[in-house]
Amino acid sequence: MFGRSFNRQLKFILWHAVAAASIAAPHGAFAQGCVAARGAGITDAHTGALSDQEGSDSGLETSLGYRWFKSGRHYVGDVEQTIRERQQTQVKNNSNFLDLGISYAVNQRLRLALAIPFAVHSRSQVVRDTAGNNLDRFATESSGLGDLRLTGDIWILDPKTKRRWNMLVGAGFSAPTGNPRVKDVFEVYDSATRRIYARDQPVDESIQLGIGGWGIPIEFYGFVKLTSRLQAYAEGFYSITPKNTNGVPTNRSNPFEATISVADSYMSRAGVNFNVLPLDGVSASLGLRIEGVPVHDLVGSSEGFRRPGYAMSIEPGLSAQFGSWSLNLFTPVAVYRNRLQSVSDKEQTAATGVYQHGDAAFADFSIISSISKRW
C-alpha cells in the first residue's frame, strides 16, 4: 500500500512539474510505443546553435526536459493490425519522461555528462473471455526513477580552429537504478468461475522503469557547414547490454517469453539545420530519425521476451539561444513502423511448427523538448 501511495504522489508531482516546465532534457529517454528504448539517450539538442558545435569554455551546464508519446497502432512486421482498433482490443501506452541533465565541459573538446531520468507511464488494455469477447478495459501504471547514465564526449578536431566540419564521439555506462519489477493490479478472467479477479503482477516490459542490467552507451555527432547559415548533421546512439534476461516474469503463455529480455537499443538521425535568425540564435532543422530495439544484441544472448522493431520518422525542429540559455523542440512524426520477429518468436516457431510473430503498438508522433543553462 505504501508503494502505490508513493507512486501516486510521485505521479502528481511529475505531472505538475511537466506542466510548469513544458520542456525536456536533451539527454532524455526515448521510446516508440511498445518497442521501448529506455534509459538516457543521445542528446537531441546538437542540431541547435553553432556555438555547440564550436565548443564551449570549461564550465557547468544544467538541463531539464520533457518527452511524451501515446501509442496504440499495432503492427506485425510492417503491416498494421487495423482489426485491433475495430475490435477495440488495442493496447494504449501513454508515456511521459522528465529528465534532469548535468554536464561539465572540462575544456572546449572534452565534456562529462550525467542524465537522471524520471518517467510516468500508463497502459490501457482489455480483459477478454475464452470466446474473445471484451469484458472490461483497465489500466496499469508505473512512475519513478529510471536508469542513470554517465558519459564522456570529445571532439575529434580542435573546435578552436573553426573548422568546416567536426565530429563528437562519446561512451560511458548506464546503471540499473530504475526498478525493472514494478507491479500493479491486473484484471484476469477465470474460465472456471466465469468471473474477473484481480491479480498483482509485474507491469508490461514497455512501461517498466529500468532494464535490470548495466549498459554501455556509445554515441556520435557530426556536422558539415554547407554555407554560412546552412549545415548538415548526423547523430547516433547505441546502448550495449551484455546481460541476457533480468528474471522478471512476464506471465505470458509462450515458455520462451517467461522472463524479460535485457535488450540493446539505438537511435540515429540526420538532416539539415538552417539559421533562420543568426543574430538572435534561432534555427530550424528537418531530418530523418530511426529508433528501436534490435532482434539480437551485440554482446551476449538475446533470449526472453522483447519486442524488437523500429520506427522511422520525419523530424522537424526549432532551436533558440538567448545568452547562456538554450531551447529546443522536436516533433518526430512516424512514417514507417516495423515489429520484427524476436528470438523467442523464432524459438516457439521451431518448437511447435506454427509460425509465431508477435505484435507491437507504435506512436504516430512524439514531442521532445529541452531547456539548458550554462553557468
C-alpha positions in Angstrom: 0.0 0.0 0.0 2.8 2.4 0.8 4.5 1.7 -2.5 1.3 2.5 -4.5 0.6 5.6 -2.4 4.1 6.8 -3.1 3.8 6.2 -6.8 0.5 8.2 -6.9 2.2 11.1 -5.1 5.2 10.9 -7.4 3.0 10.9 -10.4 1.2 14.0 -9.1 4.5 15.8 -8.6 5.9 14.9 -12.0 2.7 15.8 -13.9 2.7 19.3 -12.3 6.5 19.7 -12.9 5.9 18.8 -16.5 3.0 21.3 -16.8 5.1 24.0 -15.3 8.2 23.4 -17.3 6.9 22.0 -20.7 10.4 21.1 -21.6 12.8 18.1 -21.7 16.4 17.4 -21.2 18.5 16.6 -24.2 19.8 13.5 -22.6 16.3 12.1 -22.1 15.0 8.6 -22.5 13.5 7.7 -25.9 10.9 5.2 -26.9 8.4 4.3 -29.6 5.3 2.7 -28.0 5.7 -1.0 -27.1 9.1 -1.0 -28.8 10.8 0.7 -25.9 14.3 2.1 -25.8 14.7 3.1 -22.2 17.5 5.0 -20.4 19.1 8.3 -21.1 19.6 8.7 -24.8 21.8 10.7 -27.2 21.4 14.5 -26.9 18.7 15.8 -29.2 20.0 19.4 -28.9 23.1 19.2 -31.0 21.3 20.4 -34.1 20.8 23.8 -32.4 23.1 26.7 -32.3 26.6 26.7 -33.9 28.2 27.5 -30.6 27.5 23.9 -29.5 29.5 22.7 -32.5 32.3 25.1 -32.0 32.9 24.0 -28.4 32.4 26.0 -25.2 34.7 27.1 -22.5 35.0 24.9 -19.4 32.0 25.1 -17.1 28.8 23.6 -15.8 25.6 23.2 -17.8 22.2 22.0 -16.5 19.2 20.9 -18.4 15.6 19.9 -17.8 13.4 18.1 -20.2 10.1 16.6 -21.1 9.3 13.9 -23.7 5.9 12.4 -24.5 4.2 9.9 -26.8 1.0 7.9 -26.9 0.9 4.7 -28.8 -2.0 2.4 -29.9 -1.5 1.4 -33.5 -0.5 -2.3 -33.7 1.9 -3.8 -36.3 3.2 -7.3 -37.1 6.2 -6.7 -39.3 5.3 -3.5 -41.2 1.6 -4.5 -41.6 -0.8 -2.6 -39.4 -3.3 -4.7 -37.5 -6.3 -2.5 -38.1 -8.6 -5.2 -36.7 -7.4 -4.3 -33.2 -8.9 -0.8 -33.4 -12.2 -2.2 -34.9 -12.5 -4.7 -32.1 -11.4 -2.1 -29.5 -8.7 -4.5 -28.3 -5.7 -2.3 -28.9 -3.2 -1.6 -26.1 -2.6 2.1 -25.4 0.6 3.4 -23.8 0.8 6.9 -22.5 4.4 7.8 -21.5 5.9 10.9 -20.0 9.6 11.4 -19.3 11.0 14.2 -17.1 14.8 14.3 -17.3 17.5 16.2 -15.4 20.9 16.6 -17.0 24.2 17.9 -15.6 27.3 18.3 -17.8 30.7 19.7 -17.2 32.9 21.0 -20.0 36.5 20.1 -18.9 37.7 22.2 -21.9 36.5 23.0 -25.4 37.0 19.4 -26.5 36.0 17.2 -23.6 32.7 17.1 -21.7 31.3 14.8 -19.0 27.5 14.4 -18.7 25.1 12.8 -16.1 21.5 12.1 -17.0 18.9 11.5 -14.3 15.6 10.3 -15.9 12.2 10.0 -14.4 9.1 8.5 -16.0 5.3 8.3 -15.6 3.6 5.6 -17.7 0.0 4.3 -18.0 -1.0 1.3 -20.1 -4.6 0.6 -21.0 -5.7 -2.9 -22.1 -8.7 -5.2 -22.2 -9.6 -8.4 -20.5 -11.4 -11.0 -22.6 -13.2 -14.3 -22.0 -12.3 -17.6 -23.7 -14.5 -16.7 -26.7 -12.6 -13.5 -27.2 -15.3 -11.1 -26.1 -14.2 -7.9 -24.4 -15.3 -7.8 -20.8 -13.6 -4.7 -19.5 -10.8 -2.3 -20.1 -8.3 -1.5 -17.3 -5.1 0.4 -16.8 -1.7 -0.3 -15.1 0.8 2.3 -14.2 4.4 2.9 -13.2 6.3 6.0 -12.2 9.7 6.8 -10.7 13.4 7.0 -11.3 14.9 5.4 -14.5 18.4 4.2 -15.3 21.1 6.8 -14.6 23.6 7.4 -17.4 27.1 8.9 -17.2 29.1 9.6 -20.4 32.1 11.4 -21.7 32.2 13.2 -25.1 35.2 14.5 -27.1 35.5 16.4 -30.3 37.8 14.7 -32.9 39.2 18.0 -34.2 40.0 21.1 -32.1 36.9 23.3 -32.1 39.1 26.4 -31.7 40.2 26.2 -35.3 36.5 26.9 -36.5 36.7 24.0 -39.0 34.0 23.4 -41.7 33.3 20.0 -40.1 33.8 18.2 -36.9 32.7 15.0 -35.1 31.9 14.3 -31.5 32.3 10.8 -30.1 31.4 9.5 -26.7 30.9 6.5 -24.4 30.0 5.7 -20.8 27.7 3.5 -18.8 24.1 3.3 -17.6 23.4 1.9 -14.2 20.4 -0.2 -13.3 18.8 2.3 -10.9 15.4 2.1 -12.4 13.0 -0.6 -10.9 12.5 -3.4 -13.5 10.0 -5.1 -11.3 7.2 -2.6 -10.9 3.9 -4.3 -10.1 0.2 -3.2 -10.5 -3.2 -4.8 -10.3 -4.4 -6.7 -13.4 -7.8 -7.9 -14.3 -7.8 -11.6 -15.1 -10.6 -13.8 -16.4 -11.2 -17.2 -14.7 -12.8 -19.6 -17.2 -13.8 -22.0 -14.4 -15.9 -19.4 -12.5 -16.5 -17.1 -15.5 -15.6 -14.2 -13.3 -12.9 -11.5 -13.4 -10.5 -11.4 -10.5 -7.6 -9.0 -9.5 -4.0 -10.2 -9.6 -0.9 -8.3 -8.6 1.9 -8.9 -11.2 4.7 -7.0 -13.0 3.6 -4.4 -15.5 4.4 -4.8 -19.2 8.0 -4.6 -20.3 7.3 -1.4 -22.2 6.4 0.6 -19.1 8.9 -0.8 -16.7 11.2 1.9 -15.3 14.5 0.1 -15.8 16.0 -2.7 -17.9 17.5 -4.6 -14.9 21.1 -4.6 -16.1 24.1 -2.4 -16.9 24.5 -0.8 -20.2 27.4 0.7 -22.3 26.1 3.7 -24.4 28.1 4.7 -27.4 27.3 7.9 -29.3 28.5 10.2 -32.0 27.5 13.5 -33.6 28.9 15.2 -36.7 28.2 18.3 -38.8 29.3 19.9 -42.1 28.8 23.6 -42.7 27.4 23.9 -46.2 27.0 27.6 -46.2 27.3 30.3 -43.6 23.7 29.6 -42.5 23.1 26.0 -43.6 24.7 22.8 -42.2 24.1 19.1 -42.4 24.2 16.9 -39.3 24.2 13.2 -38.4 23.9 11.7 -34.9 23.6 8.3 -33.4 23.3 6.3 -30.2 23.6 2.6 -29.3 23.3 1.0 -25.9 25.1 -2.3 -25.4 23.5 -4.5 -22.7 25.6 -7.7 -22.1 23.0 -9.2 -19.7 20.6 -11.8 -21.2 17.4 -11.6 -19.1 16.6 -9.8 -15.9 14.5 -12.6 -14.2 11.2 -10.5 -14.1 8.3 -12.8 -15.0 6.0 -11.8 -17.9 3.1 -14.2 -17.2 3.0 -14.9 -21.0 1.9 -18.3 -22.4 4.9 -18.7 -24.6 7.5 -20.6 -22.5 10.3 -18.9 -24.4 9.0 -15.5 -23.2 8.8 -16.4 -19.5 11.2 -13.5 -18.4 12.0 -10.1 -19.8 15.0 -9.8 -22.1 17.6 -7.1 -21.4 17.7 -5.6 -24.9 20.1 -3.3 -26.7 18.5 0.0 -28.1 19.5 2.5 -30.7 18.7 5.8 -32.3 20.0 7.6 -35.4 19.1 10.9 -37.0 20.4 13.0 -39.9 19.3 16.2 -41.7 19.9 19.8 -42.3 19.8 22.8 -40.0 19.2 26.4 -41.1 20.0 29.5 -39.0 16.8 31.5 -39.5 17.9 34.4 -37.4 21.6 34.1 -36.8 21.9 37.2 -34.7 19.1 36.0 -32.4 20.3 32.4 -32.3 17.2 30.9 -33.9 17.5 27.9 -36.2 15.2 25.3 -37.8 16.0 21.8 -38.7 14.5 19.0 -40.8 15.7 15.4 -40.8 15.0 11.7 -40.7 15.1 9.7 -37.4 15.1 5.9 -36.7 14.9 4.4 -33.3 14.2 0.9 -31.9 15.3 -2.3 -30.4 17.4 -5.0 -32.4 16.5 -8.7 -32.6 20.0 -9.7 -31.5 22.2 -7.9 -29.0 25.8 -7.0 -30.0 27.1 -8.7 -26.9 25.6 -11.7 -25.1 22.4 -13.7 -25.7 19.1 -12.3 -26.8 16.6 -14.7 -25.1 13.5 -13.9 -23.2 10.7 -11.5 -24.1 11.3 -8.4 -26.1 9.5 -6.5 -28.9 12.3 -5.9 -31.4 11.5 -3.4 -34.1 11.9 0.2 -35.2 10.1 3.4 -36.3 11.3 5.8 -39.0 10.2 9.4 -38.6 10.4 12.8 -40.3 11.7 15.2 -37.6 11.2 18.9 -37.8 12.8 21.0 -35.0 13.3 24.5 -33.7 16.2 25.7 -31.6 17.0 29.1 -30.0 19.8 30.6 -27.9 19.4 33.5 -25.5 22.8 34.3 -24.0 23.6 31.3 -21.8 20.1 29.7 -22.3 19.2 27.2 -25.0 15.7 25.9 -26.0 14.9 23.0 -28.3 11.7 21.5 -29.7 11.5 18.4 -31.9 8.3 16.6 -33.1 9.2 13.4 -35.0 6.3 12.0 -37.0 6.4 8.3 -37.8 6.2 7.4 -41.5 7.2 3.7 -41.2 7.0 1.1 -38.4 8.2 -2.5 -38.3 7.8 -5.0 -35.5 10.5 -7.7 -36.2 10.3 -11.4 -35.3 12.0 -11.9 -32.0 14.3 -14.7 -30.9 11.5 -16.1 -28.7 9.2 -16.0 -31.7 11.6 -18.0 -33.7 12.2 -20.5 -30.8 8.5 -21.1 -30.5 8.1 -21.4 -34.3 10.8 -24.1 -34.3 9.3 -25.9 -31.3 5.7 -26.0 -32.5 6.0 -25.8 -36.3 3.5 -23.0 -36.2 4.8 -19.6 -37.3 4.9 -17.0 -34.5 5.4 -13.3 -34.9 4.3 -11.0 -32.1 3.0 -7.5 -32.5 3.8 -4.1 -31.0 2.0 -0.8 -30.7 3.6 2.3 -32.1 3.1 6.0 -31.7 2.1 8.4 -34.5 4.4 11.1 -33.2 6.2 12.3 -30.1 7.2 15.6 -28.5 10.8 16.2 -27.4 11.8 19.5 -25.9 14.6 20.8 -23.7 15.9 23.8 -21.9 19.5 24.2 -20.8 21.6 26.8 -18.9 25.3 27.4 -19.0 26.8 28.7 -15.7 
